[in-house]
């Protein structure tokens, strides 16, 4: 193994670039996770029961992905961000506060997923160019799953 590659055989400069992208993705997932928790806790109205459950499913899934992204960054030989001050500095998804209307919450989920998909497509391109199947597979799976969720949330909103 060449000295310019990391433990999994990727060029160190490419692994650094991927880790930087993944840290931005991680920050966005963390912010989106907190938004989904807020929707779950604060939703009110005649759709409360169905949305309360849906938001819990959403934040549980997001938390799993947060861990997977952080572990991928570590696998690439880098450190995942872990401070909310760092997340708020780099995330494009912003905190959604004081939201309790069900439709507004669903619109927030929809916007969050669209942002994640856009970021993940950028990472997929970089990972594919780097022959990084691990990262490409991870974000590719997320994209496929989240595209379906966007379709379903859009259908819910009519």
HUZIMO-V343502 format. One record per backbone hydrogen bond with DSSP energy under -0.5 kcal/mol. NH is the residue of the N-H (numbers start at 1). CO is the residue of the C=O. E is the energy in kcal/mol with one decimal. If there is no record, write none. Layout:
BEGIN
NH_CO_E + NH_CO_E
END
This chain:
BEGIN
5_2_-1.2 + 6_10_-2.8 + 9_6_-1.9 + 12_4_-2.6 + 15_11_-2.8 + 16_12_-2.3 + 17_13_-2.1 + 18_14_-2.8 + 19_15_-2.6 + 20_16_-2.3 + 21_17_-2.1 + 22_18_-2.9 + 23_19_-2.3 + 24_20_-1.7 + 25_21_-2.3 + 26_22_-2.9 + 27_23_-2.2 + 28_24_-1.9 + 29_25_-2.7 + 30_26_-2.7 + 31_27_-2.0 + 32_28_-2.7 + 33_29_-3.0 + 34_30_-2.0 + 35_31_-2.2 + 36_32_-2.6 + 37_33_-2.3 + 38_34_-2.3 + 39_35_-2.5 + 40_36_-2.4 + 41_37_-2.5 + 42_38_-2.4 + 43_39_-2.0 + 44_100_-2.8 + 48_45_-1.9 + 51_47_-2.6 + 52_48_-3.2 + 53_49_-1.4 + 54_50_-2.0 + 55_51_-3.2 + 56_52_-1.5 + 57_53_-2.3 + 58_54_-2.3 + 59_55_-2.7 + 60_56_-2.2 + 61_57_-2.1 + 62_58_-2.6 + 63_59_-2.2 + 64_60_-1.6 + 65_61_-2.1 + 66_62_-2.4 + 67_63_-1.8 + 68_64_-2.1 + 69_65_-2.8 + 70_66_-2.3 + 71_67_-2.4 + 72_68_-1.9 + 73_69_-2.2 + 74_70_-2.0 + 75_71_-2.3 + 76_72_-1.9 + 77_74_-1.6 + 78_73_-2.2 + 86_83_-0.6 + 87_83_-2.2 + 88_84_-2.9 + 89_85_-1.2 + 90_86_-1.7 + 91_87_-2.6 + 97_95_-0.7 + 102_44_-0.8 + 105_101_-2.3 + 106_102_-2.4 + 107_103_-2.4 + 108_104_-1.9 + 109_105_-2.2 + 110_106_-2.6 + 111_107_-2.4 + 112_108_-2.3 + 113_109_-2.8 + 114_110_-2.2 + 115_111_-2.1 + 116_112_-2.4 + 117_113_-2.7 + 118_114_-2.0 + 119_115_-2.2 + 120_116_-2.9 + 121_117_-2.2 + 122_118_-1.6 + 123_119_-2.1 + 124_120_-2.7 + 125_121_-1.9 + 126_122_-2.0 + 127_123_-3.2 + 128_124_-2.5 + 129_125_-2.2 + 130_126_-1.4 + 131_128_-1.4 + 132_127_-2.9 + 133_131_-1.2 + 136_132_-2.5 + 137_133_-2.9 + 138_134_-1.9 + 139_135_-2.6 + 140_136_-2.4 + 141_137_-2.3 + 142_138_-1.8 + 143_139_-2.6 + 144_140_-2.3 + 145_141_-2.2 + 146_142_-2.8 + 147_143_-2.7 + 148_144_-1.3 + 149_145_-1.6 + 150_146_-2.6 + 151_147_-2.1 + 152_148_-2.4 + 153_149_-2.9 + 154_150_-2.5 + 155_151_-2.3 + 156_152_-2.2 + 157_153_-2.0 + 158_154_-0.8 + 158_155_-0.5
END
